[in-house]
């Protein structure tokens, strides 16, 4: 994917050095917290200075982490094992981003729960942030639901492994 596809989905994009700065679609705000750089090999590198994981950033604009990498060369496209390896690497990157998101948003939920347990009412701002945490947790859960659960192999179930 070229940088243009991503940049068109971002707000307040501004050229900065070798790359661009934009509003982070994951955390919002008024400042250009998101840095975007295109590497020499075509990869898009993202960094949110507020700490949003790259997976959350691309998910907020309807893309995946795999979209940040250039297409494989033509000679690699015909090899099924290479396609499987690339798909697995992209899924694992998404899983990592989803887990980071869950970790961060769980902290927000825990803070809100502690306030509520202490009898404090949530302000409108806190309630809105809690709602955003819920949306992000739901998004991360969607990514993680694609995990294939471990199942014993047919050989193991038939008792061959015990022999």
N, C-alpha and C positions, 0 to 999 in steps of 0.2 A: 504494500500500500504506500502511496506517496504521502508526503506530509500534507499536501493540499486537502486530501479527504478528511483528515483529522482536523486541520485548521478551520475548515468550513463549518465544522460542528461546534466550534468554541466561540465564546464571546470575548470581545475587546482584545483581539489578537494584535500584538505589536512586535515588530522585528526587534531582536535584541542580540547583538553579537553574531554568533554563528547560527542562532536559532530564533525562537520566538518566546514571548511571554503572553499569557492569557488568564482570564478568570478560570479558576478550577471548577469544573462542573460538578465535582463530588462534594465540595465543601462550600462553594459559593463565596460570598463576600464581595467587597468592592475592589480589593487589590488584585493585581495580576500575580497570583501565587504559583501558577503552573508554568514550568519551564519545559519547552519542547525543543529537542535538537535532533537533526537527522545525521546519523553516523556515516562514515565513508562507505560502509557496506550496505547502506539503505535502511538500517534499523532506525526506528523512532525511539528516542529516549525521553522519558517523562520524569519530572520531579515536581511534586507539590511541596512547597515550603511550609505548608500547614501540616504536612505529614500524611496526606491521603495516599494510600497504596495505588500503584499504577493500575491495578485491576479495577479499583473503584472508579478511577478517572475514566477509563475507556468504557466501562459498563454504563456510566452516566450519560454517555453520548451514543450508546447503542453499538459499541464495537467490542471486540475481545482482545486479549493480550496478543493472540496470534496475528491480529491485524497490524501490529506494530513491526512485524518482520517482513522482509521482502519475499516475494514468491521464490520457490526453489528453482534452481536451474532446470532446464528441460531434461537433461540426462538423469536427474534424480526423480523426476515425476513418474517415471515408469517403474520404479522399484517399490513394490508393496511394503517391504520392511522399512524403507526410509519414510514412507507416508505414515506408517503406524508409529514410528519413532517420533516424527514431528507432531502428530496428533497427541501422542502421550505427553510430550514435553509441553505443548500448549495447555493441555488439561491440567498438568501438574502446576504450571505457572498460575492458572486460574484458581486452583485449589489453594495455593499459598496465599494469593491475594484475598480470597474469600476468608481464609482462616485469620489473616491479619485484620480484616474488616470486622469479623466476629469478635476478636479479642478487644479491639478498640471500642466498638459499640456496646459490648457487654459492660464495659466500665461506665459508660453513660447510663445504661439501664440500672446498674448497681447503685450509682450515685442517686438517681431518682428514687429507687426503691428505699434507700436509706432515709432520704428526706421524708418520703411518705410514711415510713414506719415510725419516724420521729414525730409524726403529726403535722409536718410542714406541708402547706399547699404548694403545688408547683406553679410558678409564674407562667404567663402565656409563652414567654420565650423558652422556658424550660420544657413546657409541654410540647412546643413545636420541635425542640431538639430531640425530645424523646420519640416523637412521631417519626422524625428523620432516621433515628437509630433503628426503629422498627422496620422502616422501609429498607434500609441497608442490610439489616439482618435477614430479612426475607430474600433480598437479592443474593446474599451470600449462601443462604440455604438452597436456593435454586441451583447455584453452581455446584454445591456439594452433593446435591441429590443425584447428580450424574455419576457419582462414584459407584463403581461396581462392587457389590458386597462380596466378601470372600465366600466361596462355596467349595466344599471338598470335591476333589476330582472323582470321576466315575470309578477309577481304580481304587481309590481310598474307601469309597462307600461300599464297594463289593467285597472288601476285606482283603484284597491283594496286598495292601500296604502293610498289613499286620503280619503277613507271612514272612 
